[in-house]
């Protein structure tokens, strides 16, 4: 196995300064569950590769079938693209029970848009003929909570994390920073704002207006696993 540098200590130190995790806490903080793969880069990589060996051998723990991968190895024919959050509790193929080749998945912190994300969606719609784009938010989103805290304290994170905060901030402001329910309200507003932005995208607006493509928003419940569609708002 290639030598993997132990970046955990440096990563924790930097995260304490300007990071945010899926729970809204700094990335350096640990939960009661701890790091599932052992807490080091080497252990995490070993766990990933072990999972791939189980998959290839036809002995998956989580139900994915290697024969489905082979069946989908030809031309791409997805029917939807789903933009979701990076939260590890929201694996998009799993919660929609989709197999290989069925959907294209894009995940960013708080499903924030940038040029790469928009370009990817434009490609999938324009070149692969996908008729549906879904933006999926989820309850207790850490990126939204971190944005709420950043706006309340006036402490904007450094690096590219600031981009996430800047993109989510309008939804938080609209929801009302002093509202006790600001986080769940902002999550919904942020989904709707993302949907609206995609519907107005230069290369998507025409197909959307013609009815060839739909852009919808949804919300995932972490406790029940249910996805509820959101009205345009």
N, C-alpha and C positions, 0 to 999 in steps of 0.2 A: 504494500500500500504506500502511495506517495506520502512523504512527510508533510503533516498538516501542522502549521504553526499554532500554538496555543494563544488564541486572540481573546480568550474569555475575559481575562483580567482587564486588558485595555478596553475591550468593548463595554464592560460594565462601568468602567471609570468614565468613558465618554457619554454613555447613555444616561448616567446620573446628571450630567450637565444639560443635555438637550434632547434626550430620547423620550419616546412614548411607546407604550405597548398596547396590546389588544384590550387590556382591561382599563386603560386610561392611566395606569401607573407608569413610572419610569421603567424603561426596559431593563435596567439593572436590578429592579426589585424582583424577588422570587415569590411565588405563590405557595400554598400548601402542597400543590401537586409537584412542584419542583420541575426540573428539566427531565422530560420523559426519557431522553436518550442518554442520560448520564452526565450532562453538563459540560462536555468538552467538544471541540470541533471533531476530534478523532472518533469519539463515541457516536456523535450524530451521523457522521459519514458512514460508519460501520452499520448503523441501524438502517440507513437508507439502502445501502447495498444488499443487506440481508433481506430486506423487503423485496427488492428486485429479484433476488434468487428464488424466493418463495413464489413470486409471481410467475417467473419463467418456468419453474418446475411444476406448475399447476397446483400448488398448495398455498393459495393466498389465505390470509387471515381475514381479510375484509371483503371477500367476495368477488374481486375482479378476475375475469377469465382471460388468460393469455390467448385463447383461440379467438376471442373478440378483437384483440389487437391485430392478429394476423388477417382477420376478415376485413378490417378497416384500413389495411396498409396500401390500398390503391388510391384512386383519386378521392379528394375530400368532397363530401356531400353533406355538410352540416345543415341543420334547419334553423338554428338559432345561435346567437352570440349573447353570452351573459357577462355583464360587467359587475363584479362584486368586490368586496373588501378582502384584504389579505388575512383577516382573522382566521386562525387555525381551526376554529370551531364551526366554520362555514365552508366545507368542501363542496363546491358547486355541482360537480358531476354526481356526487353521492346524494345530495339532498333532492336533486331532481331525478334520481335513479336513471342516469343516462350512461350508455355504453360508449366505447371508443368510436370516434368519428361522428357522433350525434350533435355535439355542440362545441362551439369555440368559447373558451373561457379567458377572460382578462380580469386580473385582480390587482388592485392598488389600495393603498391605505385610504379607507373611507370612500372607496370607489371614485377617487379624484381623477378628473380628466387632465390629460396633457396632450401634446401633439402626437406622441407615439401611440397613445390609447386611441385618439380620434382617427389617426391614420390606419390603425389596425382594424377598427370597426368599418371605416370606409372601404378597406380592402375586402373584408369578409362580405359586406353587402354588395359591393360593386363587382367583384371578381368571382365570388363563390355563389352569389345569388341568394344569400340568406334573407328571409323575409321578416325575421323577428329579432329585435334587440331588447334585452331586458336589463334594467339597472336594478340591482338587488342590494338594499341596505339591510341592516340587522339591528335588533335591540341591543342596548348596552354597548354601542360602538365606541371603542377606545379612542379612535381618532377624533370623533365628535366631542367626547368628554375632555380630551386634551385641549381641543380648541376652546371649549368653554373655559377651562382653567387659564389658558393663555390670555384670553380676553379679560377675564376677571382680575388677573394679577398684573397684566401688562407686561408679562415676561414672554416675549416671542422666542420660540426655539431657533437655534442656529442651523446652518446647513440647509439641505433640501427639505428637511422637516418643515421649514417655514412655509414652503409651497403648499403642503397639505393644510396647514392652519389657515393660510390666506384664502384657499379655495373653499374651505368649509365655513369660514367666518361669516359670510353673508347670510347663510341659513341660520346661524346662531343669533345673529343680530335681529333677523326677522322674527325669530321665535321669542325674543325678549330675554336678554341676559339675566334679568332679575326674576324671571318666572321660575318657580320651583320645579316646573316640568320642562325646563329649557332643553334638556338633553333629548328626551323622546320626541319633543316637538321639532327640534332642529334636525334630528335624523330623518324625519319624514319630509321636512322642507328641503333638505339636501338631496334626497332622492328625486324629488319633483324638479328641483333646479337642474340636476344632471340630465334628467329626461328632456326637459325643455331645451337645454343647450344642444343635445344631440339631434333633436327634431329640427333645430335651426341650422345645423351644420351644413356647410356649403355643398357637400356632395350627398348629403342625406335628405335635405329638405325636399328636393324634387321627388324622389321615390316615396317619401312619406306623404306628400301632398297628393300623389297619384294613387295612394292606397296599396302600393306594392310592398311597402315596408311599414312595420309598426314598431314604435319605441314605447315600451311600457315600464312602469316602476313597480317594485314589490318590496315587501318587508319580511324578513325571516325571523321567526320566533325561536330563540335559542333553547327554550325550555320544551317546546312541543314539537319543533321541527317543521311547523307549518309556514308556508309562504302565502301571504295575503297581498293581493294586488292593491295598489294605491290609485285613487282617482287622480286626475291631472292636477287638481287643486288650483 
